[in-house]
C-alpha cells in the first residue's frame, strides 16, 4: 500500500449547493468515520440509527472503509433482540501514520511519526544552532526525510506546526524567528516527498490537539506560551483563522503603554515582554525572595488576563487553556490571569469561565499537526 489515494480526499459539501452523488458519498463516508472515531465501536445498525443514513448506504460505505483498512470488524455483540448478533466496527488507529513537525521551540525542531490515535511511533529532533531562512528550511526538509524512513504504515500526510502567520495554502507569510517570509512550505515539502502536506500556526495546531485528544470544549481559547505567545481559537469546534490568517496573534498587544519593557517587535510593553518563557526566566532570575518570585509570576498572569479579558467579553468563550511549561504557568500566574479576567470582564454575563492548563504535555503541537492531517485527508479530528 502507498499513500492514501488522492481521489479519496473529500470534496466538501457546502450547504445550499446542489449535492452530486459523489459528494454525498464523500459526506456519508466522513460522517460514519467521524462517528466511529469520536464515539467508539458501533454495529452497522447502530450507525444507521445514529447518523440517519439508510442501512443500505451504511453497508455500502462501510465496505469501502473496510477495504481501505480505516475500519476493522472487532467481533460480535450479543443483541438485545433475537436473531443474529451484530458485528461491531471500530476505527483503525493503526491503518495509517502521519509525520508531524513542531517548529515552536527555541533550540531544536522536534519531529515524530504518529499513528491516528496520536501515539508516537518514532521521534527525531534537530538542533537549530541559530539557523534561519534557507538553512532552517534545509533542516526541516532533512528532519522530515529521516522520519520518512521510520514510517511503518501507509503515510497519510505531513503536518507542520510553525510559529508565525500561515495562510490556507500552507504559505508561511511571516515567521520572524525562523527568518521566513512568503515561504511556500507546503509546496516545497509536497514536491520533495510526494504526499499531502498541511502547514499551520503552532497555536492553532495546539488548539486542534486539545479538541481532538484533550478535554476541551467546542468554544475554546488556547494560549501557547513558548519562544513567543500566541493563541488558537476554536468556535463550535472550528479553528478561527481571521481575514489575514493572523487571528490569535496576541503576543504583541501592548499591555502597558508607559512601559519601558522593550520587545523584539520594536514596541514597548507587549504581552510577550512579560510572558515569553525567556522573559519570565530573566525576571525570575532577578527575584531574590519567594515573595518576589510570586510577584513576577503574578505580574505575567495579570498581563495575560488584561489581554484576554476583552476577547472573553467579545466572543463569550467559556474555556481558556494554557499550554507551555507547567512550573511557570500553574499557581500564581494562572490565578492572577483568572482574577484579572474576572475583574475586567463582566463575568456574571459570561458565565463560569474555566481557565486550566493543558495536560497534553510536550507533544501537543505534534499531535495537533497529526490532527490537521486527519482533518484534511479524512474529514475527522
Ligand atoms: Zn512586541
Boltz pocket constraint, residues with backbone or C-beta under 6 A from the ligand:
constraints:
  - pocket:
      binder: B
      contacts: [[A, 251], [A, 252], [A, 253], [A, 263], [A, 264], [A, 265], [A, 266], [A, 267], [A, 270], [A, 272]]
      max_distance: 6.0
